[in-house]
């Protein structure tokens, strides 16, 4: 797909609002109970702010979240906790030890599909709770990523097909066991609760950002989020458009895996084939069904980027002392693409405070682009 695809703009998103139904304090309390919990850094990119003439540009560095190199553990941990508690009728104030004991006694086994970080996060939770896990991956997932998942103690199943095929395989396998639980961050017909809990888990990152900005006397005006199936973007829109907030949301996807961008332009969920990208965590062909209505109404702008643009952003961030991978740098690549040519499309002004979600730490990838 061409890298000159223009941005999608939704002027009506500015007036969109959502009710604040989530008790984010319960989610944050849970995350605070996990080993190694600490807020991740929010780093100022002063040079870029000066270049583009805005008040502030900051990036949320998720390169080390609870000992893993991605924000995904926030959703996978809360989703796993809620799924087990629901299946076994446990109270939501159960300790991890109590949850683990009950899950082991019930022979709970976790299943997930992934193109990288989500599956590793589910595998980590299985290890933490002393449970078995099977993680299904598309053939395109590299040996390095498979090895990281196996190092968490999970069994890795390679699927001949893309991410969507891996999701189908994981879902089918989970249903063969009465004690099987699919912990997946994409929803489909008949499978909505766990993906929604995973979305809720991402709220911790967003409330951390609020606190960190308040400490600097700042309020966000624009949030840039990468999009795979849309779970993180759903959390971003839900936060940005609730509680009296009206923050502009910019979604970014790979040129070759622009399932949301394609769907927004078509006005309906439009599955696509994905030939591959160095942004493997965003290499998704179908928007999550639960995410779609929120994103269709609440995303202010959507843009796609090339692999080379993502790589250039990785290199720039490394020069600033930030070790982020291609998915983590995607938001910066989007800003570097849109700010010089179409700043008005996302409302960039001298008063803008731009927050980029740097979702993934550094990892090996081919830079022969």
N, C-alpha and C positions, 0 to 999 in steps of 0.2 A: 504494500500500500504506500501511497505517496506520502512523503514527509511534509508536503506543503498543504495538507488538509487544514482548512481554516477552522478557527474555534467555533464551537456551538455556544450561542448565547441565549439565555432564558430570562428576559426582563421581568417576567412575572414572579420569579423566585424571590425577588426582593421583598415582596409582600407575604411570602409564605411563612407560616408559623406552625409550631407543633406544641402540644401540651407536654409539660415536664412530668412524665409519669414515673420515671426511674428514680429509685432511692439510691443515688450514687454513693451516699455515705456507707451503705451496706457493702457495696462492691469494693470501695476503697478500704474498708475495714478488713475485708477478706484478703485483699492483696497485701495489706500490711502484715498479715499473719504468715505470709509465705517466706521461705528462706531467701535472704539477700535482697529483700525489697528496699528500694530507695527511689525517690523521684529521679528521672533521667534528666540530663542537662538541657537547658534551652539556651542556645548559643547565638550571640549577635553576629551578623555578617555586616559589619559597619561599612566596609569598602563598597559593597553592592548597594547599600542604602544610599550612600553618597552618590554613587554612579547614577542611580535611577531617581534621585531627588525625592526620596520618601523618608518618613520619620525613622522607621526601623524595619529591618528584615531579620528574622530569627529562624533558626532551625532546631526542631526538637530531635535530639540525638538518641535514637532507640537502638544504638549499636550494642548496648549491654543492658538488657532488661531482665532482671531476675536470673542473671547468669547466662542468658541466651541472647543471640545476636539479632533480636527482632521484637517488635511490639506484640507479636502474635500470642505470646504466652499470656497476656492480659485477658484476651478473649477465651483462649483454650482452657485456662485455669478456672475461670468463673463458669464457663459453659460446662466443663466436666463436673465441677462441684454441684451446680444446679441440677444437672442431668441425673447424677447418682442420687442426690437427695430426693429428687422427685420420684425416681423409680423405686426407691426403698422407703419412701414416706418418712424421711428424716427431717428434723427441724433445720431451718436455715442458719441457726447459730451453732450447728454441730462443729466440733473441732476437726481438724484434718485427721487426727488419730482415730476419732470415732468414725468418721466417714470411711477411712481406709479399712478399719476392722469390719464394719458392716458390709462394705463392698467385697472384701475377700470372702467373707462368710457366704455371700450370695453368688460367688464365682463370676463377678462382673468382669467382662472383657471389653476393652475399648477398641474402636475402629475409626479410621479417618482416611481421607484422601488428601493429597497435597502435591504441590510443585515445589515444596521446600520447607518453609518455616512453620506453617501451621502443623504439619505432621510431626515435626520435631518437638513442637510445644506439647502436643497431645502425648507423644511418647514420654516426654519429661514428666508430665502429670501422672502417667501410668506408673512410672518409676517411683515418683514421690509417694504414691498411694499403694505401692507394692502390688500392682495389677498387670496382667498381660495386655499387650496391644499389638494390633496389626495395622500397618500403614501402607496404603496403596498409592503408588506413584506412576505417572506416565513414563513411557520409555525415555522421553527427552530429559528427564531429571538425571543429572550427572552422578557418577559414582561417588564423588566427594559428598554431595548432599545426602545420598542414600546412606553412606557410611556414618554421617553425623546422626541420622535417625537411629541406625542400628546401635550406635554407641550409647544411646539412651535406654537400650534394652528391648526395643521393639523389633518385631519381625517386619521386614519390608517386602511387599509384593509388587512386582513390576507389571504394569498393564500395557498391552499393545494398543496404544491409542493416546488420546489427549487427556487433559485434565477432566473434562466432562465424563469421559469413559472411566477414569479412575474413581470418580465420585459414584458412578453407577455400580461399579464393582464392589466398592466398600459398603455401600448401602445394602446391596444384595447379600453380602457375606454376613453383615451384622444381623440380618433378619433370620439367619439360620440357627442362631443361638438364642434361647429365651433370656439369657443374661448378657446378650451383646448390646452395646451402646455405640451408636454412630455419633461421633463428636465432630460435626461438620459445620463450616462457616458459610455454607451456601444453602439456601432453602429451596424446597420444591414441594409439589402437592403432597400433603400429608406429613410433611416434615418441616415444622416451623418453629417450635418452641426452643430447641437447642440453638439454632442459628441466632435467634433473637437474644438469647442469654449471652452468646458470644459477642454480639454487638454491644450489649450492655457492659461487658467486661472492658471494652475499649474506652469507656467513659473515664476511667482513672487517669489515662494520659491527658485527656482534654481538661479535666479539672486541675491536674498538675500545672498545665500551661496557664490556666487562669490565675492560679496562685503566683506562679513565677512572674507573670506580667504585672500583676498587682504590686509585687515587691519592687518593680521598676517604675511604677506609676504609669503603666501602659494598658491599653485595651486593644484587643485584636480587631482589625477591620477586614482582613482577608485571611482565609485559611486555605492552603493548597494541600490536597490529599491525593495520593496515588489510588488507583482503582484496579482491583482484580475482578472479583464477583460483586463487589460493592458493599461488603459488610462494614469495613472501616469508614467508607464514605457515608454510609447510613448513620453511623455514630456521630460523624462530624456534622452532618446536616441537622440531626436531631439536637445536637448541642448548640450549633450556631444559630438555629432558628427557634429557640425556646427561651424561657426565662427572661423575656424582654430583650433578648439579643437579636440582632439582625446583621450577622457577619457574612460577608461575601464568601462563597465557596467555589473554588476552582478545582475541577477533577482533571487528573492527568493519567493517560494510558499509553502503552506502546503503540506505534503506528500499526504493528502487525497483530495486535490483540486488543483492538478498540471496541469491545463489546458494548460498553455503556455509550460511548460516543455514537456508534452506529445506531443503537436503539433510540437514543434521544432524537437523532435526526429522523428516524423512521416513525417515532411516536408510539413504539411498542417494543417489547423484548424481541430482539433479533439475534439469534445465535449466529456465530461466525466460526470459520475454521482459522486456527492460529498456526502459522508456519514456524514459529519460534522467535525468541528474543533473548537478549542477555538479561532482561528484566524478568527472570523466570517466575518470580512470585506474582507477577501481573499477567502471566501468560494464560488468560482465561477467556473462554469463548462465549459464555452465557451469563447474563446478569442474574443474580439471586432474585427469586420471585418476590420475596418480602422486601428486598431493597428497592425494587423498581419504582413503586409508586412514590416513595420518599425522594428518590433521586430525580425522578422525572419532574416532580414539583419543586424540589428544593435546591438543586444544583444550579448555581448562577451561570457558570461557564464550564465548558469541557474542551480539552485540548489533547492532541496526541503528539508524541515525540519519537524521534528515531533512536536507534541503539547508539549511534555515534554521539548524539546530543546527551544521552544519559552518561556515556563514558566521559565526555568532556566535563560534565558536572561532577562526576566522581573525582576526576583529576583536580579540579578547582578546589573541592572540599578538602582533599588530601593536603593541598597547599596551605589550607587554613587550619590544619591539625585535626581534621575530622575524618575518621575512617568509616565511610559509609559505602554500601554497595550500590549497584545500578538501580534497584527499586528505591532505596533510601535517598538517592540523588535525583530521582525522577521529578520531584516537585521543584527543585532548583532549575532543572533543565526546562521545565514548563515556564517558569518565571523569566528565564533568560531568553526564551523564544517570544513570549507575548509582551513583555515590558517595553522593549525598544520599538515595536511596531504598532501594537494595539493596546496601549495602557488603559484607555478608556473602557475597554471591554470588561475589565474587572475593577474599574473604579480606582485605579492608582492615582493618588494625589500626594502633595507634600505632607499631608497628615496621616498617610497610610501606615499601619502597623501590620506587616505581612508575616504570618507564621507558616513555615514549611514543615510538613511531617516527614522527618528523616527516618523512615520506618525500618531500615535494615542496615546491619553492620556490613563491613567489608567481607568479601568472599571471592574465591577464584572464578574467573570467567574469561572467555576469549575476547581480547581487545583487537583482534585482527578484523576490523570493521570496514 
